[in-house]
């Protein structure tokens, strides 16, 4: 039996533009000049997974460059002999606290990474006035609860469901709120070297990168635009549907404040001869933070699993990874594996890279369900996945093959990666499945045949026996 992956409506444009939505919380992709619209288009799943993985790798490198740049700016200020102005200190601390507070999907990793900052904020508030803080928010108690959550494996998406997680969340909110209130009366310079911008949520981070300051443009904005445009030129809009109009879900999200790439600013768009109404523009616009998160997840899960396979093969030669600190204690990223830990935290995964990696697949189940349920939408418009059987003829018989049809190409990429790649001994190749019994084929038991189908040992033996029977029958018929 065959199987195939379809996209219900593959819509491509000649030009693409990026902007921020009204809440500065999502990157919007707008298409201009329709190129093609293909209904129920069968796609090559291997090409889709590998191209999306490459997108994730490129975005991953852009993230690290941006975050390291921010960290370096603070480090330079701390090492300078010139006294740091209070306005500079307050600005960075407020930005950091706001970034933390505005991340709506915080988990164990975020609270753990911010623990040093939290502890120092608690100390400064207590020093100013003991009435500023509550004993239940003492960092010693928070540390114990964080350890309990780690031991109970509540580090991921389920974090907020636990009582300890709820207590930690409340404590951070109380202390950070009081810190902002008391900043004018507290010397906060000691908090600067506790800031770790690796904490940033992907959603917030990309919004920050896309805010173009007056007379300047963040170079990483252009890099993001180019790498996403290349993906879209091959696979079209990552989230699309023809079930109903998209515009009502997008119209109140579009902003024309200048935070755009290319030519979709309010002033410029009205000057154009082919000026489109806001409704028409909305019909060709979708949010893509979920595409960014999915592509990063494919790349990071793949790298994590690849590192595990390599470490198993070369256990004796495995290097011990290290992270050093400068004089002020500011974290610097030394190697690829440390980088993985930090970025994994932003997507809600346990960043610990040790023998617990063998639990990756079972842990990934939760993240897989999270992606399939939460990322498959255009704002409040939920997209569908259809399953159907398609007829085909074989040996004068009408048979059926299984097909999955997605409204979102991005979701298709993750679903295929999760089921057919993750856990394979070679992460860049899909897991082989038998075309007859549909069971996963163990290593060394793969049998390609002339029809390009792949059979397992058992089904191949049955086929071989059947072919032998047919040859014997033909010989007998000739002799007669």
JOWOJO-V495758 format. One record per residue. N is the residue number from 1. RES is the residue in three letters. PSI is psi in whole degrees, -180 to 180 (NA if undefined). D_CENTER is the distance of its C-alpha to the mean C-alpha in Angstrom with 1 decimal. Layout:
# JOWOJO-V495758
{{N	RES	PSI	D_CENTER} {N	RES	PSI	D_CENTER}}
This chain:
# JOWOJO-V495758
{{1	UNK	140	32.9} {2	UNK	168	30.3} {3	UNK	156	26.7} {4	UNK	159	24.7} {5	UNK	127	21.5} {6	UNK	151	22.3} {7	UNK	126	20.7} {8	UNK	-40	23.0} {9	UNK	99	23.1} {10	UNK	107	21.8} {11	UNK	123	22.6} {12	UNK	151	22.7} {13	UNK	157	24.1} {14	UNK	-35	26.1} {15	UNK	149	24.5} {16	UNK	151	21.2} {17	UNK	149	20.8} {18	UNK	143	18.2} {19	UNK	179	19.1} {20	UNK	151	18.2} {21	UNK	175	19.0} {22	UNK	-36	21.9} {23	UNK	4	20.2} {24	UNK	34	18.4} {25	UNK	-3	15.2} {26	UNK	145	13.5} {27	UNK	130	13.8} {28	UNK	137	16.1} {29	UNK	124	16.8} {30	UNK	135	20.5} {31	UNK	148	22.4} {32	UNK	133	26.0} {33	UNK	89	28.7} {34	UNK	135	27.7} {35	UNK	-46	27.9} {36	UNK	156	27.7} {37	UNK	110	26.8} {38	UNK	127	26.8} {39	UNK	136	27.2} {40	UNK	62	26.0} {41	UNK	123	25.0} {42	UNK	135	24.5} {43	UNK	160	21.9} {44	UNK	108	21.6} {45	UNK	-33	18.7} {46	UNK	-45	18.8} {47	UNK	-41	18.6} {48	UNK	-47	15.6} {49	UNK	-46	13.6} {50	UNK	-37	14.9} {51	UNK	-39	14.4} {52	UNK	-36	10.7} {53	UNK	-41	10.4} {54	UNK	-40	12.6} {55	UNK	-46	10.6} {56	UNK	-40	7.7} {57	UNK	-44	10.7} {58	UNK	-44	12.4} {59	UNK	-36	9.8} {60	UNK	-46	9.6} {61	UNK	-36	13.3} {62	UNK	-43	13.7} {63	UNK	-48	11.9} {64	UNK	-41	14.3} {65	UNK	-44	17.2} {66	UNK	-45	16.8} {67	UNK	-40	16.5} {68	UNK	-34	19.4} {69	UNK	-44	21.4} {70	UNK	-42	21.3} {71	UNK	-40	22.3} {72	UNK	-37	25.0} {73	UNK	-43	26.5} {74	UNK	-41	27.2} {75	UNK	-42	28.5} {76	UNK	-41	30.9} {77	UNK	-40	32.2} {78	UNK	-34	32.8} {79	UNK	-11	34.7} {80	UNK	146	36.7} {81	UNK	-14	40.4} {82	UNK	131	40.3} {83	UNK	139	39.8} {84	UNK	130	36.5} {85	UNK	143	37.0} {86	UNK	-35	36.2} {87	UNK	-37	34.4} {88	UNK	-45	31.9} {89	UNK	-52	31.4} {90	UNK	-40	31.0} {91	UNK	-49	28.6} {92	UNK	-39	26.1} {93	UNK	-42	26.4} {94	UNK	-42	26.1} {95	UNK	-42	22.9} {96	UNK	-48	21.4} {97	UNK	-42	22.6} {98	UNK	-40	21.5} {99	UNK	-41	17.9} {100	UNK	-48	18.1} {101	UNK	-36	19.9} {102	UNK	-7	17.8} {103	UNK	109	14.6} {104	UNK	-10	15.1} {105	UNK	44	12.8} {106	UNK	150	14.3} {107	UNK	-173	14.9} {108	UNK	-45	17.2} {109	UNK	-42	15.3} {110	UNK	-45	15.5} {111	UNK	-36	19.2} {112	UNK	-47	20.0} {113	UNK	-33	18.9} {114	UNK	5	20.8} {115	UNK	-40	23.8} {116	UNK	-42	26.0} {117	UNK	-44	25.7} {118	UNK	-46	26.5} {119	UNK	-44	29.5} {120	UNK	-38	30.9} {121	UNK	-42	30.6} {122	UNK	-44	32.5} {123	UNK	-44	35.1} {124	UNK	-41	35.8} {125	UNK	-41	36.1} {126	UNK	-38	38.5} {127	UNK	-39	40.5} {128	UNK	-43	41.0} {129	UNK	122	42.1} {130	UNK	-21	41.6} {131	UNK	-14	41.5} {132	UNK	-26	38.2} {133	UNK	158	36.4} {134	UNK	143	36.6} {135	UNK	-27	37.3} {136	UNK	-15	34.7} {137	UNK	7	32.0} {138	UNK	131	33.5} {139	UNK	-30	30.8} {140	UNK	-42	32.7} {141	UNK	-40	32.1} {142	UNK	-39	28.5} {143	UNK	-42	28.1} {144	UNK	-43	29.8} {145	UNK	-36	27.6} {146	UNK	-40	24.4} {147	UNK	-40	26.0} {148	UNK	-42	26.9} {149	UNK	-39	23.3} {150	UNK	-43	22.2} {151	UNK	-35	25.2} {152	UNK	3	24.5} {153	UNK	38	20.8} {154	UNK	31	19.8} {155	UNK	-19	17.1} {156	UNK	-135	14.1} {157	UNK	-27	13.7} {158	UNK	-1	17.5} {159	UNK	-51	18.3} {160	UNK	-10	19.9} {161	UNK	-18	21.9} {162	UNK	156	24.1} {163	UNK	-42	27.2} {164	UNK	-40	26.4} {165	UNK	-41	22.9} {166	UNK	-42	24.8} {167	UNK	-43	27.4} {168	UNK	-44	25.0} {169	UNK	-47	23.2} {170	UNK	-42	26.7} {171	UNK	-45	27.9} {172	UNK	-41	25.3} {173	UNK	-44	25.9} {174	UNK	-50	29.6} {175	UNK	-44	29.7} {176	UNK	-37	27.3} {177	UNK	-45	29.3} {178	UNK	-35	32.6} {179	UNK	-46	31.5} {180	UNK	-39	30.8} {181	UNK	-36	34.2} {182	UNK	8	36.1} {183	UNK	-34	34.7} {184	UNK	-27	37.9} {185	UNK	5	40.0} {186	UNK	139	37.9} {187	UNK	108	37.4} {188	UNK	12	33.7} {189	UNK	-31	33.7} {190	UNK	-15	32.9} {191	UNK	-21	29.5} {192	UNK	-46	28.4} {193	UNK	4	27.9} {194	UNK	-6	25.9} {195	UNK	128	23.2} {196	UNK	102	20.0} {197	UNK	-6	17.5} {198	UNK	-12	14.8} {199	UNK	-25	14.7} {200	UNK	135	13.2} {201	UNK	144	10.5} {202	UNK	-43	7.9} {203	UNK	-47	9.9} {204	UNK	-42	13.1} {205	UNK	-48	12.5} {206	UNK	-31	12.0} {207	UNK	-42	14.9} {208	UNK	-45	16.9} {209	UNK	-35	16.5} {210	UNK	-7	17.6} {211	UNK	105	20.7} {212	UNK	121	23.3} {213	UNK	164	26.4} {214	UNK	128	29.9} {215	UNK	18	31.1} {216	UNK	160	28.0} {217	UNK	131	24.6} {218	UNK	124	21.7} {219	UNK	-27	21.5} {220	UNK	-23	17.7} {221	UNK	-46	17.7} {222	UNK	-41	19.5} {223	UNK	-42	17.4} {224	UNK	-45	14.2} {225	UNK	-47	16.6} {226	UNK	-46	18.0} {227	UNK	-35	15.0} {228	UNK	-38	13.6} {229	UNK	-40	17.3} {230	UNK	-40	17.8} {231	UNK	-44	15.2} {232	UNK	-32	16.8} {233	UNK	-27	20.3} {234	UNK	-40	19.7} {235	UNK	6	17.9} {236	UNK	-162	18.8} {237	UNK	130	17.1} {238	UNK	-25	13.7} {239	UNK	120	14.9} {240	UNK	159	18.7} {241	UNK	151	21.6} {242	UNK	15	25.4} {243	UNK	-37	26.2} {244	UNK	170	27.0} {245	UNK	137	26.8} {246	UNK	-32	23.5} {247	UNK	-47	25.5} {248	UNK	-26	26.3} {249	UNK	-14	22.7} {250	UNK	-32	22.0} {251	UNK	-46	25.4} {252	UNK	0	25.3} {253	UNK	-24	21.8} {254	UNK	134	22.9} {255	UNK	148	24.3} {256	UNK	61	26.8} {257	UNK	5	27.0} {258	UNK	-14	26.6} {259	UNK	68	22.9} {260	UNK	163	22.3} {261	UNK	142	22.1} {262	UNK	-123	25.1} {263	UNK	32	27.6} {264	UNK	34	26.2} {265	UNK	154	28.0} {266	UNK	-44	30.6} {267	UNK	-44	33.5} {268	UNK	-38	32.8} {269	UNK	-30	31.9} {270	UNK	-21	35.3} {271	UNK	-18	37.1} {272	UNK	147	35.9} {273	UNK	-34	38.2} {274	UNK	33	35.5} {275	UNK	129	34.4} {276	UNK	152	32.4} {277	UNK	162	32.5} {278	UNK	-35	29.7} {279	UNK	-46	29.6} {280	UNK	-41	29.3} {281	UNK	-41	26.6} {282	UNK	-35	24.6} {283	UNK	-22	25.0} {284	UNK	24	23.2} {285	UNK	137	20.3} {286	UNK	153	16.8} {287	UNK	145	13.9} {288	UNK	12	10.8} {289	UNK	-36	8.3} {290	UNK	-35	6.9} {291	UNK	-43	7.1} {292	UNK	-47	5.5} {293	UNK	-41	2.1} {294	UNK	-45	3.8} {295	UNK	-40	5.4} {296	UNK	-41	4.0} {297	UNK	-43	4.1} {298	UNK	-46	7.2} {299	UNK	-46	8.5} {300	UNK	-44	8.3} {301	UNK	-42	9.8} {302	UNK	-46	12.1} {303	UNK	-40	13.2} {304	UNK	-47	13.8} {305	UNK	-39	15.8} {306	UNK	-42	17.6} {307	UNK	-38	18.6} {308	UNK	-46	20.0} {309	UNK	-44	22.0} {310	UNK	-43	23.4} {311	UNK	-31	24.4} {312	UNK	-37	26.1} {313	UNK	-31	28.0} {314	UNK	50	28.9} {315	UNK	-38	29.3} {316	UNK	-31	32.4} {317	UNK	5	30.9} {318	UNK	131	27.7} {319	UNK	146	27.4} {320	UNK	121	27.0} {321	UNK	142	24.2} {322	UNK	153	25.3} {323	UNK	124	24.2} {324	UNK	168	27.1} {325	UNK	149	27.9} {326	UNK	-173	30.2} {327	UNK	-35	33.3} {328	UNK	-7	31.7} {329	UNK	6	29.1} {330	UNK	131	26.1} {331	UNK	138	23.4} {332	UNK	146	22.8} {333	UNK	124	20.4} {334	UNK	-35	22.5} {335	UNK	173	20.7} {336	UNK	-40	17.6} {337	UNK	-36	17.4} {338	UNK	-39	17.6} {339	UNK	-41	14.9} {340	UNK	-42	12.6} {341	UNK	-46	13.9} {342	UNK	-44	13.1} {343	UNK	-32	9.5} {344	UNK	-35	9.0} {345	UNK	-33	10.8} {346	UNK	-21	8.5} {347	UNK	13	6.1} {348	UNK	25	9.5} {349	UNK	150	10.6} {350	UNK	119	14.1} {351	UNK	3	14.2} {352	UNK	123	17.7} {353	UNK	89	18.3} {354	UNK	-154	21.7} {355	UNK	-17	23.4} {356	UNK	-7	21.3} {357	UNK	-25	18.8} {358	UNK	-17	21.1} {359	UNK	6	19.7} {360	UNK	-43	16.1} {361	UNK	-46	16.7} {362	UNK	-37	18.3} {363	UNK	-34	15.7} {364	UNK	-21	12.9} {365	UNK	-44	15.0} {366	UNK	-43	14.2} {367	UNK	-37	10.4} {368	UNK	-48	11.2} {369	UNK	-37	13.6} {370	UNK	-47	11.4} {371	UNK	-47	9.0} {372	UNK	-32	12.2} {373	UNK	-38	14.1} {374	UNK	-25	12.1} {375	UNK	-9	9.8} {376	UNK	66	12.8} {377	UNK	163	14.8} {378	UNK	92	16.2} {379	UNK	-118	16.7} {380	UNK	6	19.3} {381	UNK	107	20.0} {382	UNK	137	18.6} {383	UNK	160	18.2} {384	UNK	160	19.9} {385	UNK	124	19.8} {386	UNK	144	23.4} {387	UNK	134	25.1} {388	UNK	166	28.4} {389	UNK	133	31.0} {390	UNK	129	32.4} {391	UNK	148	36.0} {392	UNK	159	37.1} {393	UNK	139	40.5} {394	UNK	124	41.2} {395	UNK	46	44.8} {396	UNK	18	46.2} {397	UNK	147	44.0} {398	UNK	115	41.4} {399	UNK	177	38.2} {400	UNK	142	34.8} {401	UNK	152	31.3} {402	UNK	134	28.1} {403	UNK	139	25.7} {404	UNK	133	22.4} {405	UNK	121	21.9} {406	UNK	146	18.7} {407	UNK	-20	18.7} {408	UNK	121	15.1} {409	UNK	-34	14.5} {410	UNK	-43	10.7} {411	UNK	-38	11.3} {412	UNK	-42	13.9} {413	UNK	-47	11.9} {414	UNK	-45	9.7} {415	UNK	-44	13.1} {416	UNK	-45	15.1} {417	UNK	-47	13.0} {418	UNK	-43	13.1} {419	UNK	-35	16.8} {420	UNK	-8	18.2} {421	UNK	-47	16.5} {422	UNK	125	15.1} {423	UNK	-6	18.3} {424	UNK	154	20.3} {425	UNK	-20	22.6} {426	UNK	104	21.3} {427	UNK	-22	17.5} {428	UNK	-2	18.1} {429	UNK	145	20.5} {430	UNK	153	20.2} {431	UNK	133	22.0} {432	UNK	134	25.5} {433	UNK	144	26.9} {434	UNK	132	30.6} {435	UNK	-11	31.5} {436	UNK	-59	34.3} {437	UNK	-11	33.3} {438	UNK	13	29.5} {439	UNK	153	29.2} {440	UNK	137	27.0} {441	UNK	122	29.3} {442	UNK	159	30.0} {443	UNK	134	30.1} {444	UNK	5	33.3} {445	UNK	30	34.0} {446	UNK	127	32.6} {447	UNK	94	35.3} {448	UNK	141	34.6} {449	UNK	176	37.5} {450	UNK	-24	39.1} {451	UNK	2	37.3} {452	UNK	6	34.0} {453	UNK	160	33.1} {454	UNK	130	32.1} {455	UNK	151	34.1} {456	UNK	174	34.2} {457	UNK	-47	37.4} {458	UNK	-48	38.8} {459	UNK	-32	38.3} {460	UNK	-38	39.5} {461	UNK	-41	42.6} {462	UNK	-44	43.3} {463	UNK	-43	42.9} {464	UNK	-42	45.1} {465	UNK	-41	47.7} {466	UNK	-42	47.7} {467	UNK	-39	48.1} {468	UNK	-41	51.0} {469	UNK	-43	52.6} {470	UNK	-40	52.4} {471	UNK	-42	54.0} {472	UNK	-41	56.7} {473	UNK	-41	57.4} {474	UNK	-41	57.7} {475	UNK	-42	60.1} {476	UNK	-41	62.2} {477	UNK	-36	62.3} {478	UNK	-41	63.5} {479	UNK	-29	66.2} {480	UNK	NA	67.5}}
